[in-house]
Amino acid sequence: MVSAPVTAQASAPGPAVPAGASMDELLAALRAAAESTRLRLLVLCARGELTVSELAQILGQSQPRVSRHLKLLCDAGLLDRFREGSWVFYRLRSGTAASGLVRQLVSVCGDADRTIALDLQRLGAIKRQRAELAAAYFRENAAQWDKIRSLYIDEREVEAALGDIIAAGRPADLLDIGTGTGRMLEVLGPHVGQALGIDQSREMLAVARVNIERAGLANGTVRLGDMYQLPLPDARFDAAVIHQVLHYAERPGDAIAEAARVLRPNGVLIVADFAPHTLEFLREEQAHRRLGFTDGEVAEWCRTAGLDPAPPRHLPGDPLTVVIWTAFRREPMALPHRAVRTAGRPAASAEKALLG
């Protein structure tokens, strides 16, 4: 599996303030943000989804005090709050006039300020600890990963559904993000001309190479890489799959955006993961970060990434339900010839070497 990065960099500051914002809305947002602890919370929540205990640890304040500030920010429409089992996460809200204004404010709060710099250092330490725990879990379980993954669901039904989607679309090439043991390459590789798996765990890739060779998949290769910074050029693949990976991700929306980047126009992204559930022990025993996803949040991440989501397919299991979300890359707007971007792409020989 692809583990989370350890940096504490913010996502892009987002779009400008939407048109039609009232003065009252903007003043309310500014009043809510105009306090040192609350501004620090906004800066941190712009870097990812965080729990109250994590935020209290970073700020060095009590959980009740931090919770009061978080409530004020949620009431002002600046943060989203969502519960998963016994955990409650907070993240910066998007898509409103108030959130657009605050994203602009957060974007200028850099580490030149000593307090913010220390907050970001502590956030980085928390993310490193999470990543190290996840990496250790994957190292210890690489050889038996497929068995672990099938403990709570019937993978045969999921694999058959994914195979049907790929067979119907007949993509020339496929990218498997977080390939793990290479199982998706084995299942979907026969339907495409070329299949590439990317993973950040060397132990998983060692198992994947053995499995690919054993399966006789001549068109399948695997490479080391980070799902947040894929070592690939834009618009390279007709199809990409993220199978049972997002629930480990610190920033699921960013992973979807990066997958969208490497899709050609009309290319398809397929995400297979759990619907919301309450199996809290999976956090500790199997390093899950999220306990499933709603159709709405996956659709919103896809739209933000320039993808058009299709109706999801739900595959109920016992006790978990797997959902298959599909979304298609939009056709790009026509640009003048001089505006076509070529800088930063690997040379043809480098790309050929990368893709094997």
HUSULHU-V244147 format. One record per pair of residues at least 12 apart in sequence whose C-alpha atoms are under 6 Angstrom apart, sorted by the first residue. I is the first residue (numbers start at 1). J is the second residue. D is the distance in Angstrom with one decimal. If there is no record, write none. Layout:
BEGIN
i: {I	I}
j: {J	J}
d: {D	D}
END
This chain:
BEGIN
i: {1	1	1	2	2	2	4	4	4	6	6	7	8	10	13	13	16	17	17	17	18	21	26	29	43	45	45	46	49	49	49	50	50	51	51	58	58	78	78	79	79	79	80	85	134	139	142	153	163	167	171	171	172	172	173	173	173	173	173	173	174	174	174	175	175	175	175	176	176	176	177	177	178	178	179	179	179	180	181	181	181	182	194	195	196	196	196	197	198	198	198	198	199	199	200	200	200	227	228	233	234	234	235	235	235	236	236	237	237	238	238	238	239	239	239	240	241	241	241	242	243	243	244	244	247	247	247	248	248	253	257	265	265	265	266	266	266	267	267	268	268	269	269	270	270	271	271	272	272	273	273	274	274	274	274	275	275	275	275	276	276	276	277	307	307	307	307	308	308	309	309	310	310	312	312}
j: {178	180	199	178	199	200	131	249	250	127	128	124	124	47	103	107	100	97	100	101	97	97	98	98	106	91	92	92	89	90	91	89	90	88	89	119	122	93	99	91	92	93	93	278	287	203	204	317	188	191	192	238	192	193	192	193	194	195	237	238	195	239	240	195	196	197	240	197	240	241	198	242	198	199	197	198	199	204	204	207	208	208	219	220	220	221	222	222	222	223	224	225	224	225	224	225	226	255	255	345	261	262	262	263	264	262	263	263	264	263	264	267	267	268	269	269	269	270	271	271	271	272	272	273	288	289	290	288	289	301	305	329	330	331	328	329	330	328	329	327	328	326	327	325	326	324	325	323	324	322	323	292	321	322	323	292	293	321	322	291	292	293	291	327	328	329	330	327	328	326	327	326	327	324	325}
d: {4.7	4.7	5.8	4.8	5.0	4.7	5.5	5.9	5.9	5.3	4.8	5.7	5.2	4.6	5.4	5.6	5.8	5.1	4.5	5.5	5.1	5.5	5.7	5.6	5.6	4.9	5.4	5.4	5.9	5.5	4.9	5.3	5.4	5.7	4.6	5.8	5.6	5.4	5.4	5.6	4.6	4.8	5.3	5.2	5.7	5.8	5.2	5.5	5.8	5.7	5.8	5.3	5.3	5.0	5.6	5.5	4.7	5.7	5.6	5.7	4.7	4.9	5.5	6.0	5.0	5.9	4.6	4.6	5.8	5.0	5.2	5.3	5.6	4.7	5.1	5.7	5.6	5.1	5.4	5.4	4.1	4.5	5.1	4.7	5.8	5.0	5.5	4.4	5.8	5.1	5.7	5.5	5.3	5.3	5.4	5.1	5.6	6.0	5.3	5.6	5.5	4.5	4.4	4.5	4.1	5.2	5.8	4.9	5.8	5.8	5.6	4.5	5.5	4.8	5.8	4.9	5.8	4.7	5.8	4.8	5.8	4.8	5.8	4.9	5.7	5.6	4.7	5.1	4.9	5.1	4.7	5.2	5.6	4.9	5.5	4.7	5.8	5.6	5.3	5.7	4.5	5.6	5.3	5.8	4.6	5.7	5.1	5.7	4.5	5.5	5.6	4.6	5.7	4.5	5.8	4.7	5.2	5.6	5.9	5.7	4.0	5.2	5.7	5.6	5.1	4.6	5.8	5.1	5.1	5.9	3.9	5.6	5.5	5.7	4.7}
END
